[in-house]
């Protein structure tokens, strides 16, 4: 037999051995259908093993039944594949489906017994079958398949079996129940929720399943992860995070819907540069398939279903009140219930397939749709369902209506309290849509924009502002629009430009609204701080602080204390700034606004109080998430992460940084995405992940340069310096940190210069640059004494220990460790103090005391996973003759402990000067030891040493 394909594409007989060609259908990549693929593999194995098998795959339109059937055909290999699909227009033609299926192997009927051959041919050509001949025909079909399988196993594929004519389906069901022991398997697909097969004249009751006796597997909706993968596979470009989320949500687990929505979008929409259609339209073919039963219902039932489809939470009372006629009750839904379109549970009407309610709404004419929305608006209490009321009121109005607009505006204010800013934003926008007066409409659009921004909808907020700006008449209205727009740029644009814009807006608002002016100026200061620009920060503070009066709210007084304290801290006046920053922290007690909590957290960072920062920023994240104020979440997570990585909470820090990075990207905040990437670079540096740290730091440097972000740029430089210190490259760390001393706004940060001082002192002392070290330490000591933080004072004492000699140095180190223990929340730096103290004691020829501190450091570093510091600590332990060894010491077994340490540093790429700085010996001594190392190992160069040890 040869492979044949019907010209109309309805059936295929595929004998995959023809002329040595691969005639498999094109492979289809299936997502989220692992269980179904296992079922199909078992069915195919049944044909190959001669045991036979059959299955019915059922599910709603678009669930992927045909794709799975194509997968089975593709995986059939050398099986003979017979394929037919049900065609609704042939459902009333008896045996039409069986005719299409068996045509490719019709010639095989010659090998059947005469009566079976004649009966089969007569039935297939005439489409007539007398009741007494049914059993004989069905056994003839089974015999034909059995004889066909003598050449190669057979796979029968029947797509859309619910559209087959009844006699064909009955014959194939008969066959499928008798495949046991035969090299024949069958796969049927059908729409779910089927009842009696269409067509035919039999009077039997509808079976429980379309193919009785055959196992049915109902295709569930795809998981969100699987839909995400479908979109990734089919998208012409990588969609923006928010667009991808919207597409996944709109698909409701239906792969065809996901692909259709994806294809309907432009490249600008996929990138998030233009809004998505609201709503996303279902494809016409799928909509028609979903509405098959709905369109056959009586008019009054379809109206009731339309009202139910438009309501967010349809219940019996709402439907009867909005139904339009007094005698209409929920009993009118019974015809729809019988078809499985809806289900009434208690007082609630449920759609088993959420796509059906979308299809019903999209199929309704505009006039009928508006009337249904209007009826729902009249039946909904805006006090209890403000968002629902605003949606239906706006959709049901034919023209602007000032009174209705005011009612929707009142609902929007209540929606803010009940459901958060995003829901309130949509309600404000609907109020604006109904508002006849342009200036009032501008006000409501601006409010909608701010609420959208607060809810994380940055792109939508920008579009609303574009609509509001041409309508604004008054200066105050324009200034408010400018304020919202400037706040968008604060998290998405150049930090210095945003600081300037917010400063100008703040000046303009002083004459109109003192509270809004203060908000603009503190945001200007925030942008200046992100840029690392103390001058612009100071200008904003100078304008803002006088606006606050003693009798103002605690929130306004917190802002004033925060701004003034930060400005003084930037200038190095730590004694004066500390009480103000502590006042800011005190005022935050009991507050539940994310922004105020974040400002208190920044105050805590300047006070060196990591536990408070962690607690208050964690509260800010929780409050922002609970209330839907997602715009604040990336910033809150940013400062929370900063408080975590020095205390050794790496799993938590890394998890929060990644969450912050995702949130920043989803909510359109590239500024905070850059900051979180810088934090991840620091975490990689502490844990000794060299490549990851460098990749992240390079990305941060590029992004920070474009956005004038001094804070993340400085943090990335600090991360690279920490990495080099952990590798023993003191010179590289020194030069990186020294560059921060002179870095201006957009490239560095005054606070980062202060916080990096302990590492700068360490690098400088190893390099012999004691003047740089003393100058840096002096500034850090002033800050540590000013704030009184045990952790900061511990690091200052450690710096003094590095600069001192003899017993004086030991005293400073002991003092540092006592302060670390008092703090109890700086595990990483405490471990590094143990390491540095242990190294000092080793050089002072006090191995017993050195070993104690080095083991403490080693235990901590191993717990953190800081592998490069683990390597340093082990090298120090080897240098005092302990049994602690790296796994790869055999090659250097003849070397002294000091020579092994030098050999490993050189093998890692360190220069003689860097080795000398790390080990506190001269470069000439390093050179002397290298000659001895080369002689003992019988090698000639640094390259040979690197090959031997790496």
ZAMARGU-4260 file (C-alpha; in steps of 0.2 Angstrom, whole numbers, plus 5000, padded with zeros to 4 digits):
<rodrens>
0) 5000/5000/5000 | 5006/5018/4997 | 5003/5033/5007 | 4989/5044/5001 | 4982/5061/5007
5) 4965/5067/5003 | 4965/5083/4993 | 4952/5091/5005 | 4964/5087/5020 | 4951/5077/5029
10) 4959/5060/5029 | 4976/5054/5029 | 4983/5036/5027 | 5002/5038/5031 | 5013/5022/5028
15) 5029/5030/5034 | 5040/5018/5025 | 5035/5025/5007 | 5051/5027/4996 | 5062/5029/5011
20) 5054/5047/5015 | 5049/5054/5031 | 5031/5058/5029 | 5028/5063/5047 | 5017/5078/5051
25) 5027/5093/5056 | 5032/5091/5074 | 5021/5101/5086 | 5029/5107/5102 | 5017/5103/5116
30) 5018/5113/5132 | 5010/5107/5149 | 5003/5091/5141 | 5016/5078/5148 | 5002/5067/5155
35) 4993/5067/5139 | 5009/5063/5129 | 5012/5048/5141 | 4994/5042/5138 | 4997/5043/5119
40) 5013/5034/5120 | 5004/5020/5129 | 4992/5019/5115 | 5005/5018/5102 | 5014/5005/5112
45) 4998/4995/5112 | 4998/4994/5093 | 5016/4990/5092 | 5015/4976/5105 | 4999/4968/5098
50) 4989/4972/5113 | 4978/4986/5106 | 4972/5001/5116 | 4960/5016/5114 | 4957/5033/5122
55) 4946/5047/5120 | 4953/5065/5123 | 4940/5077/5126 | 4940/5096/5130 | 4933/5113/5126
60) 4937/5122/5110 | 4956/5128/5109 | 4962/5116/5122 | 4973/5107/5110 | 4964/5091/5105
65) 4970/5092/5087 | 4988/5096/5092 | 4988/5080/5103 | 4981/5070/5089 | 4994/5077/5077
70) 5008/5073/5090 | 5001/5055/5090 | 5003/5054/5071 | 5020/5061/5072 | 5026/5048/5085
75) 5018/5034/5076 | 5034/5030/5066 | 5031/5015/5054 | 5013/5012/5059 | 4999/5014/5047
80) 4989/5029/5051 | 4971/5031/5047 | 4964/5048/5050 | 4947/5056/5049 | 4939/5071/5056
85) 4921/5074/5059 | 4913/5087/5048 | 4896/5095/5054 | 4889/5097/5036 | 4891/5078/5034
90) 4884/5073/5052 | 4867/5069/5044 | 4875/5057/5030 | 4875/5040/5037 | 4893/5032/5037
95) 4901/5047/5029 | 4914/5047/5042 | 4918/5029/5041 | 4919/5031/5022 | 4933/5045/5024
100) 4942/5034/5037 | 4943/5018/5027 | 4945/5024/5009 | 4964/5023/5009 | 4963/5004/5014
105) 4947/5001/5005 | 4956/4989/4993 | 4960/4978/5008 | 4942/4973/5008 | 4946/4960/4994
110) 4954/4949/5007 | 4938/4948/5017 | 4925/4935/5016 | 4913/4938/5002 | 4898/4943/5013
115) 4908/4954/5023 | 4917/4962/5008 | 4900/4965/4999 | 4892/4972/5015 | 4906/4984/5018
120) 4907/4990/5001 | 4888/4993/4999 | 4887/5002/5016 | 4902/5013/5011 | 4896/5017/4994
125) 4877/5019/4997 | 4877/5025/5015 | 4863/5013/5019 | 4863/5001/5033 | 4848/4990/5038
130) 4847/4987/5057 | 4850/4968/5056 | 4866/4971/5046 | 4874/4983/5059 | 4884/4969/5069
135) 4890/4961/5052 | 4896/4978/5046 | 4905/4982/5062 | 4914/4965/5062 | 4919/4968/5044
140) 4927/4985/5049 | 4936/4976/5063 | 4942/4962/5051 | 4948/4975/5038 | 4959/4984/5051
145) 4965/4967/5058 | 4971/4962/5040 | 4978/4979/5037 | 4989/4977/5053 | 4997/4961/5046
150) 5008/4972/5036 | 5011/4985/5050 | 5002/4990/5066 | 4988/5002/5063 | 4984/5018/5072
155) 4966/5025/5070 | 4964/5044/5073 | 4947/5051/5074 | 4947/5070/5077 | 4931/5079/5082
160) 4922/5063/5084 | 4907/5073/5091 | 4904/5079/5073 | 4904/5062/5065 | 4887/5054/5059
165) 4880/5043/5072 | 4882/5026/5062 | 4900/5029/5059 | 4903/5034/5077 | 4894/5019/5083
170) 4904/5007/5071 | 4920/5015/5077 | 4915/5013/5095 | 4911/4995/5092 | 4928/4992/5085
175) 4937/5002/5099 | 4930/4991/5112 | 4937/4975/5103 | 4955/4980/5100 | 4962/4970/5114
180) 4975/4957/5107 | 4976/4966/5090 | 4990/4977/5084 | 4978/4991/5082 | 4975/5006/5093
185) 4963/5021/5091 | 4963/5039/5097 | 4947/5049/5097 | 4945/5067/5101 | 4929/5077/5105
190) 4923/5092/5113 | 4919/5090/5131 | 4901/5091/5138 | 4894/5080/5124 | 4878/5071/5125
195) 4869/5061/5112 | 4878/5060/5096 | 4871/5071/5082 | 4862/5063/5067 | 4855/5046/5065
200) 4838/5039/5070 | 4841/5028/5085 | 4831/5030/5100 | 4843/5024/5113 | 4847/5036/5127
205) 4862/5047/5126 | 4877/5037/5134 | 4888/5044/5148 | 4902/5046/5136 | 4903/5049/5118
210) 4913/5032/5115 | 4906/5020/5128 | 4919/5008/5134 | 4933/5018/5129 | 4943/5027/5143
215) 4940/5046/5142 | 4953/5059/5147 | 4947/5077/5149 | 4960/5090/5144 | 4962/5102/5159
220) 4967/5120/5156 | 4985/5123/5154 | 4995/5130/5169 | 5001/5148/5169 | 5018/5141/5167
225) 5013/5131/5152 | 5004/5146/5144 | 5020/5157/5147 | 5030/5144/5138 | 5017/5144/5123
230) 5019/5163/5122 | 5038/5161/5122 | 5038/5148/5108 | 5027/5158/5097 | 5031/5177/5100
235) 5040/5186/5087 | 5050/5195/5100 | 5051/5194/5119 | 5035/5203/5126 | 5036/5215/5140
240) 5034/5208/5157 | 5017/5216/5160 | 5011/5211/5142 | 5016/5193/5145 | 5006/5193/5162
245) 4991/5200/5153 | 4991/5187/5139 | 4993/5173/5152 | 4979/5179/5162 | 4968/5182/5147
250) 4971/5165/5140 | 4963/5156/5155 | 4974/5141/5151 | 4968/5139/5133 | 4983/5138/5121
255) 4973/5143/5105 | 4967/5159/5114 | 4985/5163/5120 | 4992/5161/5102 | 4977/5171/5094
260) 4980/5186/5107 | 4998/5185/5103 | 4996/5186/5084 | 4983/5201/5086 | 4996/5212/5094
265) 5008/5224/5086 | 5027/5225/5090 | 5024/5241/5100 | 5010/5232/5110 | 5021/5217/5113
270) 5035/5229/5120 | 5023/5238/5131 | 5025/5254/5121 | 5006/5255/5117 | 4991/5248/5127
275) 4983/5232/5124 | 4965/5231/5117 | 4952/5230/5130 | 4946/5217/5130 | 4957/5206/5120
280) 4946/5199/5107 | 4943/5180/5105 | 4946/5173/5088 | 4930/5172/5078 | 4931/5153/5075
285) 4934/5149/5093 | 4920/5161/5098 | 4908/5153/5086 | 4913/5136/5093 | 4910/5142/5111
290) 4893/5149/5107 | 4886/5134/5098 | 4874/5130/5111 | 4871/5148/5117 | 4864/5154/5100
295) 4851/5140/5100 | 4843/5146/5116 | 4827/5157/5118 | 4830/5176/5117 | 4825/5179/5136
300) 4838/5165/5141 | 4852/5173/5131 | 4848/5190/5139 | 4850/5182/5156 | 4866/5174/5151
305) 4872/5191/5144 | 4869/5200/5160 | 4877/5185/5170 | 4892/5186/5158 | 4895/5205/5161
310) 4893/5204/5180 | 4909/5201/5189 | 4901/5190/5203 | 4883/5186/5196 | 4871/5180/5209
315) 4853/5176/5208 | 4847/5192/5215 | 4857/5203/5203 | 4852/5193/5188 | 4833/5194/5192
320) 4834/5213/5196 | 4844/5217/5180 | 4834/5204/5170 | 4823/5218/5163 | 4806/5210/5166
325) 4797/5207/5183 | 4792/5189/5179 | 4810/5183/5174 | 4818/5172/5187 | 4833/5161/5189
330) 4823/5146/5183 | 4825/5154/5166 | 4843/5148/5166 | 4838/5129/5166 | 4840/5127/5147
335) 4858/5134/5148 | 4861/5123/5163 | 4855/5107/5154 | 4868/5111/5140 | 4882/5114/5153
340) 4884/5132/5149 | 4882/5138/5167 | 4880/5130/5184 | 4869/5137/5198 | 4877/5134/5215
345) 4866/5141/5229 | 4864/5160/5225 | 4879/5160/5213 | 4879/5158/5194 | 4895/5150/5188
350) 4902/5148/5170 | 4912/5132/5170 | 4922/5139/5155 | 4927/5158/5158 | 4930/5160/5140
355) 4912/5157/5137 | 4907/5173/5147 | 4919/5183/5136 | 4912/5176/5120 | 4895/5180/5125
360) 4899/5198/5129 | 4909/5200/5113 | 4895/5193/5103 | 4882/5205/5109 | 4877/5220/5098
365) 4883/5237/5105 | 4865/5243/5109 | 4861/5227/5118 | 4877/5227/5127 | 4875/5245/5133
370) 4857/5241/5139 | 4863/5226/5149 | 4877/5237/5157 | 4864/5250/5162 | 4853/5237/5170
375) 4867/5231/5180 | 4872/5248/5186 | 4855/5251/5192 | 4854/5234/5201 | 4872/5236/5210
380) 4874/5246/5226 | 4889/5257/5224 | 4892/5257/5243 | 4896/5238/5243 | 4903/5236/5225
385) 4910/5253/5219 | 4921/5246/5206 | 4908/5235/5198 | 4896/5250/5199 | 4908/5262/5190
390) 4912/5249/5176 | 4893/5246/5172 | 4888/5264/5174 | 4902/5270/5162 | 4898/5256/5149
395) 4880/5259/5150 | 4880/5278/5147 | 4877/5284/5130 | 4884/5301/5133 | 4893/5312/5146
400) 4883/5314/5161 | 4889/5326/5175 | 4878/5318/5189 | 4882/5301/5184 | 4901/5306/5183
405) 4900/5312/5201 | 4892/5296/5207 | 4906/5286/5199 | 4919/5298/5206 | 4912/5294/5224
410) 4912/5276/5220 | 4931/5278/5215 | 4935/5286/5232 | 4927/5271/5240 | 4936/5259/5229
415) 4952/5266/5234 | 4949/5261/5252 | 4941/5244/5248 | 4951/5237/5233 | 4967/5248/5231
420) 4974/5260/5219 | 4973/5250/5203 | 4954/5247/5205 | 4952/5265/5210 | 4962/5271/5195
425) 4950/5263/5183 | 4935/5270/5192 | 4942/5288/5191 | 4945/5285/5173 | 4927/5280/5170
430) 4921/5296/5180 | 4932/5306/5168 | 4924/5298/5153 | 4907/5303/5159 | 4913/5321/5164
435) 4907/5335/5152 | 4918/5349/5159 | 4936/5348/5152 | 4945/5354/5167 | 4936/5343/5179
440) 4939/5328/5167 | 4958/5333/5167 | 4958/5332/5186 | 4950/5315/5186 | 4962/5309/5173
445) 4977/5315/5183 | 4970/5306/5199 | 4967/5290/5189 | 4985/5292/5182 | 4992/5294/5200
450) 4982/5279/5206 | 4988/5269/5191 | 5006/5273/5195 | 5004/5269/5213 | 4997/5252/5208
455) 5012/5248/5197 | 5004/5253/5181 | 5017/5265/5175 | 5014/5264/5156 | 4995/5266/5159
460) 4998/5281/5170 | 5009/5289/5157 | 4994/5287/5144 | 4982/5294/5156 | 4993/5309/5159
465) 4994/5312/5140 | 4975/5313/5139 | 4974/5324/5154 | 4987/5338/5150 | 4978/5346/5135
470) 4962/5348/5145 | 4970/5356/5160 | 4965/5375/5162 | 4971/5380/5179 | 4990/5382/5185
475) 4987/5371/5200 | 4979/5357/5188 | 4994/5358/5177 | 5006/5357/5192 | 4998/5342/5198
480) 5000/5333/5181 | 5018/5338/5181 | 5020/5331/5198 | 5013/5314/5193 | 5023/5314/5177
485) 5039/5319/5186 | 5036/5304/5199 | 5035/5292/5184 | 5052/5299/5178 | 5059/5297/5195
490) 5058/5278/5194 | 5060/5276/5175 | 5072/5290/5169 | 5088/5300/5172 | 5089/5303/5191
495) 5097/5320/5189 | 5084/5326/5177 | 5070/5319/5188 | 5077/5328/5203 | 5077/5345/5193
500) 5059/5342/5187 | 5053/5338/5204 | 5061/5353/5212 | 5053/5364/5199 | 5036/5356/5202
505) 5038/5358/5221 | 5042/5377/5219 | 5027/5379/5208 | 5015/5370/5220 | 5021/5379/5236
510) 5008/5393/5232 | 4994/5381/5229 | 4996/5366/5240 | 5009/5365/5254 | 5007/5346/5257
515) 5009/5342/5238 | 5024/5354/5237 | 5032/5344/5251 | 5029/5328/5243 | 5037/5334/5227
520) 5052/5341/5236 | 5055/5325/5246 | 5054/5315/5229 | 5066/5327/5222 | 5078/5324/5236
525) 5076/5305/5234 | 5081/5307/5215 | 5096/5317/5220 | 5101/5304/5233 | 5099/5290/5220
530) 5110/5300/5209 | 5123/5303/5223 | 5121/5322/5221 | 5121/5330/5239 | 5120/5348/5231
535) 5103/5345/5223 | 5097/5335/5238 | 5102/5350/5249 | 5092/5362/5238 | 5076/5352/5239
540) 5078/5350/5258 | 5081/5369/5260 | 5064/5372/5251 | 5055/5358/5260 | 5059/5359/5278
545) 5052/5377/5281 | 5035/5371/5274 | 5032/5360/5289 | 5024/5367/5305 | 5025/5360/5323
550) 5006/5356/5322 | 5007/5347/5306 | 5004/5328/5304 | 5017/5316/5310 | 5019/5311/5292
555) 5024/5328/5287 | 5035/5330/5302 | 5044/5314/5298 | 5048/5320/5281 | 5055/5336/5288
560) 5066/5327/5300 | 5071/5314/5287 | 5076/5327/5274 | 5086/5339/5286 | 5094/5324/5294
565) 5100/5317/5278 | 5106/5334/5271 | 5117/5336/5287 | 5123/5318/5286 | 5128/5321/5267
570) 5138/5336/5274 | 5147/5326/5287 | 5138/5334/5302 | 5134/5317/5310 | 5132/5324/5328
575) 5118/5336/5322 | 5110/5324/5310 | 5109/5309/5322 | 5095/5316/5333 | 5085/5321/5317
580) 5086/5304/5309 | 5081/5296/5326 | 5066/5307/5326 | 5061/5301/5309 | 5063/5283/5315
585) 5053/5287/5331 | 5039/5296/5321 | 5037/5280/5310 | 5031/5270/5324 | 5013/5265/5321
590) 5013/5272/5303 | 5006/5261/5289 | 5011/5271/5273 | 5024/5262/5263 | 5033/5279/5258
595) 5035/5285/5276 | 5041/5268/5281 | 5054/5268/5267 | 5060/5285/5273 | 5062/5279/5290
600) 5071/5264/5284 | 5084/5276/5275 | 5086/5285/5291 | 5089/5268/5300 | 5103/5265/5287
605) 5111/5281/5290 | 5111/5277/5309 | 5119/5260/5305 | 5103/5251/5313 | 5102/5236/5301
610) 5089/5226/5312 | 5077/5242/5312 | 5079/5244/5293 | 5075/5226/5290 | 5060/5227/5301
615) 5053/5243/5294 | 5056/5239/5276 | 5048/5222/5278 | 5033/5231/5285 | 5033/5243/5270
620) 5033/5228/5258 | 5019/5219/5267 | 5008/5235/5267 | 5012/5239/5249 | 5008/5222/5243
625) 4992/5220/5254 | 4985/5237/5248 | 4990/5235/5230 | 5002/5250/5231 | 5015/5240/5221
630) 5025/5255/5215 | 5033/5256/5232 | 5038/5238/5233 | 5054/5238/5223 | 5061/5252/5233
635) 5056/5244/5250 | 5064/5228/5244 | 5080/5237/5239 | 5083/5244/5256 | 5078/5228/5264
640) 5091/5218/5254 | 5104/5231/5259 | 5101/5227/5277 | 5102/5208/5274 | 5118/5204/5265
645) 5130/5210/5278 | 5121/5200/5292 | 5124/5184/5282 | 5106/5182/5277 | 5110/5177/5259
650) 5096/5166/5254 | 5084/5180/5260 | 5094/5194/5253 | 5096/5185/5236 | 5077/5180/5236
655) 5072/5198/5240 | 5083/5205/5227 | 5077/5194/5213 | 5059/5198/5219 | 5063/5216/5218
660) 5071/5215/5201 | 5056/5206/5194 | 5044/5218/5202 | 5054/5233/5196 | 5053/5227/5178
665) 5035/5222/5179 | 5030/5239/5186 | 5041/5249/5174 | 5054/5255/5186 | 5071/5252/5178
670) 5080/5263/5191 | 5076/5251/5204 | 5079/5236/5193 | 5097/5243/5192 | 5098/5245/5210
675) 5093/5227/5213 | 5105/5221/5200 | 5119/5230/5210 | 5113/5221/5226 | 5114/5204/5217
680) 5132/5209/5211 | 5137/5212/5230 | 5129/5196/5235 | 5139/5186/5222 | 5155/5195/5227
685) 5153/5190/5245 | 5149/5172/5240 | 5164/5172/5229 | 5155/5170/5212 | 5168/5179/5201
690) 5159/5178/5184 | 5142/5182/5190 | 5148/5197/5200 | 5157/5204/5186 | 5143/5201/5173
695) 5131/5210/5185 | 5142/5224/5189 | 5146/5228/5171 | 5127/5228/5167 | 5124/5240/5182
700) 5138/5251/5177 | 5131/5253/5159 | 5113/5256/5165 | 5118/5268/5179 | 5128/5278/5167
705) 5113/5280/5156 | 5102/5285/5171 | 5114/5295/5181 | 5112/5283/5196 | 5127/5286/5207
710) 5120/5274/5221 | 5119/5258/5211 | 5135/5263/5202 | 5145/5264/5218 | 5137/5248/5225
715) 5143/5239/5209 | 5161/5246/5211 | 5160/5241/5229 | 5155/5224/5225 | 5170/5222/5213
720) 5182/5229/5226 | 5175/5216/5239 | 5177/5202/5226 | 5195/5207/5223 | 5199/5208/5242
725) 5192/5191/5243 | 5204/5185/5229 | 5218/5193/5238 | 5220/5207/5225 | 5222/5222/5236
730) 5229/5233/5223 | 5214/5231/5212 | 5202/5234/5227 | 5212/5249/5232 | 5211/5257/5215
735) 5192/5254/5213 | 5188/5261/5230 | 5199/5276/5228 | 5190/5280/5212 | 5174/5282/5222
740) 5182/5295/5232 | 5182/5307/5217 | 5167/5300/5208 | 5154/5314/5205 | 5135/5313/5204
745) 5129/5299/5193 | 5145/5289/5196 | 5147/5288/5214 | 5139/5292/5231 | 5144/5301/5247
750) 5136/5288/5258 | 5144/5274/5248 | 5161/5282/5250 | 5158/5282/5269 | 5152/5264/5270
755) 5166/5257/5259 | 5179/5265/5271 | 5183/5249/5281 | 5187/5239/5265 | 5197/5254/5258
760) 5207/5254/5274 | 5210/5236/5272 | 5216/5237/5254 | 5226/5253/5257 | 5236/5246/5272
765) 5240/5230/5262 | 5246/5242/5248 | 5256/5252/5260 | 5245/5267/5257 | 5244/5272/5275
770) 5239/5290/5272 | 5224/5286/5261 | 5219/5273/5275 | 5221/5286/5289 | 5211/5299/5280
775) 5197/5287/5275 | 5196/5280/5293 | 5195/5297/5301 | 5179/5301/5292 | 5172/5284/5296
780) 5176/5286/5314 | 5167/5302/5315 | 5152/5294/5308 | 5153/5279/5319 | 5155/5290/5335
785) 5141/5301/5329 | 5128/5288/5327 | 5135/5277/5341 | 5131/5260/5331 | 5141/5246/5339
790) 5143/5238/5321 | 5150/5254/5314 | 5162/5257/5329 | 5167/5238/5327 | 5173/5242/5309
795) 5182/5258/5315 | 5191/5248/5328 | 5196/5235/5315 | 5203/5249/5304 | 5213/5255/5319
800) 5220/5238/5322 | 5225/5237/5303 | 5235/5253/5305 | 5242/5249/5322 | 5257/5237/5327
805) 5261/5226/5341 | 5250/5225/5356 | 5240/5241/5352 | 5234/5232/5336 | 5228/5217/5346
810) 5219/5228/5358 | 5210/5236/5343 | 5205/5219/5336 | 5199/5213/5353 | 5188/5229/5355
815) 5181/5226/5337 | 5176/5209/5341 | 5168/5214/5357 | 5158/5227/5348 | 5153/5214/5335
820) 5146/5203/5348 | 5137/5218/5356 | 5129/5221/5339 | 5125/5203/5335 | 5119/5207/5317
825) 5134/5209/5306 | 5140/5191/5304 | 5149/5194/5288 | 5160/5208/5295 | 5163/5199/5311
830) 5169/5184/5302 | 5181/5196/5292 | 5187/5203/5308 | 5191/5186/5314 | 5201/5183/5298
835) 5211/5199/5299 | 5215/5197/5317 | 5220/5179/5314 | 5231/5184/5300 | 5239/5198/5311
840) 5242/5185/5325 | 5250/5173/5313 | 5262/5186/5308 | 5265/5190/5326 | 5270/5172/5328
845) 5256/5168/5340 | 5249/5153/5331 | 5238/5146/5345 | 5228/5162/5346 | 5228/5164/5327
850) 5221/5147/5325 | 5206/5151/5336 | 5201/5166/5326 | 5204/5158/5310 | 5193/5143/5314
855) 5179/5155/5319 | 5181/5164/5303 | 5181/5148/5293 | 5165/5141/5301 | 5156/5157/5297
860) 5162/5159/5279 | 5158/5140/5275 | 5140/5144/5282 | 5138/5159/5271 | 5145/5150/5256
865) 5159/5163/5254 | 5171/5152/5245 | 5185/5164/5241 | 5186/5169/5259 | 5185/5151/5264
870) 5201/5149/5253 | 5209/5164/5261 | 5206/5157/5279 | 5212/5140/5274 | 5228/5147/5267
875) 5231/5156/5284 | 5228/5140/5293 | 5240/5131/5282 | 5253/5145/5285 | 5253/5141/5304
880) 5254/5122/5301 | 5237/5116/5304 | 5230/5100/5296 | 5217/5110/5286 | 5220/5107/5267
885) 5212/5111/5251 | 5207/5095/5241 | 5221/5099/5228 | 5236/5101/5239 | 5245/5085/5233
890) 5254/5094/5219 | 5262/5106/5231 | 5265/5094/5245 | 5284/5098/5245 | 5281/5117/5248
895) 5281/5126/5264 | 5265/5133/5271 | 5270/5150/5265 | 5276/5144/5248 | 5259/5135/5246
900) 5250/5151/5250 | 5261/5161/5237 | 5259/5148/5224 | 5240/5148/5225 | 5239/5167/5224
905) 5251/5167/5209 | 5241/5153/5201 | 5225/5164/5203 | 5233/5178/5193 | 5240/5189/5207
910) 5256/5199/5203 | 5271/5200/5215 | 5265/5216/5222 | 5247/5210/5225 | 5254/5194/5234
915) 5265/5205/5245 | 5251/5216/5250 | 5240/5201/5254 | 5254/5193/5265 | 5261/5208/5272
920) 5279/5204/5265 | 5289/5213/5252 | 5288/5210/5233 | 5307/5205/5234 | 5303/5191/5246
925) 5289/5185/5235 | 5301/5184/5221 | 5313/5174/5231 | 5300/5162/5236 | 5294/5160/5218
930) 5311/5154/5213 | 5311/5141/5226 | 5293/5136/5221 | 5298/5134/5203 | 5313/5123/5208
935) 5304/5112/5219 | 5289/5109/5207 | 5301/5107/5192 | 5292/5121/5182 | 5298/5137/5174
940) 5284/5150/5173 | 5268/5157/5181 | 5259/5149/5167 | 5265/5131/5172 | 5260/5135/5190
945) 5243/5140/5185 | 5241/5124/5174 | 5247/5113/5189 | 5236/5121/5202 | 5220/5125/5192
</rodrens>
